[in-house]
Amino acid sequence: MKDKFQIVGTKIQEFSLPDSRGGVLNIRALEGKKKVVVILFRNIK
């Protein structure tokens, strides 16, 4: 798949999300340990 927006491999802004265990996961906690794919959806109803 071609990287249409040329953003593959770029560092994203820091953010945190709730995890499935009731805690909070910060994206930087995964840096250098895991590969992360971020998918953003618009207008989901």
PyMOL commands that place a pseudoatom at each C-alpha (Angstrom):
pseudoatom trace, name=CA, resn=MET, resi=1, chain=A, elem=C, hetatm=0, pos=[0.000, 0.000, 0.000]
pseudoatom trace, name=CA, resn=LYS, resi=2, chain=A, elem=C, hetatm=0, pos=[1.336, 3.406, -0.937]
pseudoatom trace, name=CA, resn=ASP, resi=3, chain=A, elem=C, hetatm=0, pos=[1.685, 6.050, 1.765]
pseudoatom trace, name=CA, resn=LYS, resi=4, chain=A, elem=C, hetatm=0, pos=[-0.560, 8.654, 0.154]
pseudoatom trace, name=CA, resn=PHE, resi=5, chain=A, elem=C, hetatm=0, pos=[0.101, 11.278, 2.836]
pseudoatom trace, name=CA, resn=GLN, resi=6, chain=A, elem=C, hetatm=0, pos=[3.782, 10.398, 3.469]
pseudoatom trace, name=CA, resn=ILE, resi=7, chain=A, elem=C, hetatm=0, pos=[3.277, 9.983, 7.199]
pseudoatom trace, name=CA, resn=VAL, resi=8, chain=A, elem=C, hetatm=0, pos=[4.290, 6.362, 7.781]
pseudoatom trace, name=CA, resn=GLY, resi=9, chain=A, elem=C, hetatm=0, pos=[7.093, 6.303, 10.329]
pseudoatom trace, name=CA, resn=THR, resi=10, chain=A, elem=C, hetatm=0, pos=[6.554, 9.838, 11.626]
pseudoatom trace, name=CA, resn=LYS, resi=11, chain=A, elem=C, hetatm=0, pos=[6.223, 10.471, 15.353]
pseudoatom trace, name=CA, resn=ILE, resi=12, chain=A, elem=C, hetatm=0, pos=[2.715, 11.388, 16.459]
pseudoatom trace, name=CA, resn=GLN, resi=13, chain=A, elem=C, hetatm=0, pos=[1.700, 13.772, 19.202]
pseudoatom trace, name=CA, resn=GLU, resi=14, chain=A, elem=C, hetatm=0, pos=[1.585, 12.329, 22.684]
pseudoatom trace, name=CA, resn=PHE, resi=15, chain=A, elem=C, hetatm=0, pos=[-1.817, 11.104, 23.813]
pseudoatom trace, name=CA, resn=SER, resi=16, chain=A, elem=C, hetatm=0, pos=[-3.364, 8.758, 26.373]
pseudoatom trace, name=CA, resn=LEU, resi=17, chain=A, elem=C, hetatm=0, pos=[-6.348, 6.431, 26.138]
pseudoatom trace, name=CA, resn=PRO, resi=18, chain=A, elem=C, hetatm=0, pos=[-8.144, 4.166, 28.590]
pseudoatom trace, name=CA, resn=ASP, resi=19, chain=A, elem=C, hetatm=0, pos=[-7.048, 0.526, 28.388]
pseudoatom trace, name=CA, resn=SER, resi=20, chain=A, elem=C, hetatm=0, pos=[-9.117, -2.630, 28.823]
pseudoatom trace, name=CA, resn=ARG, resi=21, chain=A, elem=C, hetatm=0, pos=[-7.974, -3.058, 32.452]
pseudoatom trace, name=CA, resn=GLY, resi=22, chain=A, elem=C, hetatm=0, pos=[-9.293, 0.292, 33.655]
pseudoatom trace, name=CA, resn=GLY, resi=23, chain=A, elem=C, hetatm=0, pos=[-5.926, 2.042, 33.496]
pseudoatom trace, name=CA, resn=VAL, resi=24, chain=A, elem=C, hetatm=0, pos=[-4.572, 4.667, 31.146]
pseudoatom trace, name=CA, resn=LEU, resi=25, chain=A, elem=C, hetatm=0, pos=[-2.098, 3.932, 28.367]
pseudoatom trace, name=CA, resn=ASN, resi=26, chain=A, elem=C, hetatm=0, pos=[0.186, 6.666, 27.105]
pseudoatom trace, name=CA, resn=ILE, resi=27, chain=A, elem=C, hetatm=0, pos=[1.449, 6.258, 23.540]
pseudoatom trace, name=CA, resn=ARG, resi=28, chain=A, elem=C, hetatm=0, pos=[5.006, 7.063, 24.640]
pseudoatom trace, name=CA, resn=ALA, resi=29, chain=A, elem=C, hetatm=0, pos=[4.989, 3.985, 26.917]
pseudoatom trace, name=CA, resn=LEU, resi=30, chain=A, elem=C, hetatm=0, pos=[5.023, 1.877, 23.730]
pseudoatom trace, name=CA, resn=GLU, resi=31, chain=A, elem=C, hetatm=0, pos=[7.744, 3.842, 21.976]
pseudoatom trace, name=CA, resn=GLY, resi=32, chain=A, elem=C, hetatm=0, pos=[10.623, 1.585, 21.004]
pseudoatom trace, name=CA, resn=LYS, resi=33, chain=A, elem=C, hetatm=0, pos=[8.832, -1.502, 22.362]
pseudoatom trace, name=CA, resn=LYS, resi=34, chain=A, elem=C, hetatm=0, pos=[5.863, -2.074, 20.064]
pseudoatom trace, name=CA, resn=LYS, resi=35, chain=A, elem=C, hetatm=0, pos=[4.735, -1.120, 16.595]
pseudoatom trace, name=CA, resn=VAL, resi=36, chain=A, elem=C, hetatm=0, pos=[1.603, 1.005, 16.741]
pseudoatom trace, name=CA, resn=VAL, resi=37, chain=A, elem=C, hetatm=0, pos=[-1.007, 1.622, 14.062]
pseudoatom trace, name=CA, resn=VAL, resi=38, chain=A, elem=C, hetatm=0, pos=[-3.385, 4.516, 14.639]
pseudoatom trace, name=CA, resn=ILE, resi=39, chain=A, elem=C, hetatm=0, pos=[-6.645, 4.520, 12.704]
pseudoatom trace, name=CA, resn=LEU, resi=40, chain=A, elem=C, hetatm=0, pos=[-8.910, 7.552, 12.836]
pseudoatom trace, name=CA, resn=PHE, resi=41, chain=A, elem=C, hetatm=0, pos=[-12.549, 7.296, 11.815]
pseudoatom trace, name=CA, resn=ARG, resi=42, chain=A, elem=C, hetatm=0, pos=[-14.807, 10.188, 10.879]
pseudoatom trace, name=CA, resn=ASN, resi=43, chain=A, elem=C, hetatm=0, pos=[-18.593, 10.392, 10.968]
pseudoatom trace, name=CA, resn=ILE, resi=44, chain=A, elem=C, hetatm=0, pos=[-19.305, 6.999, 12.506]
pseudoatom trace, name=CA, resn=LYS, resi=45, chain=A, elem=C, hetatm=0, pos=[-22.908, 6.765, 13.648]
for i in range(1, 45): cmd.bond("trace and resi %d" % i, "trace and resi %d" % (i + 1))
show_as sticks, trace
zoom trace
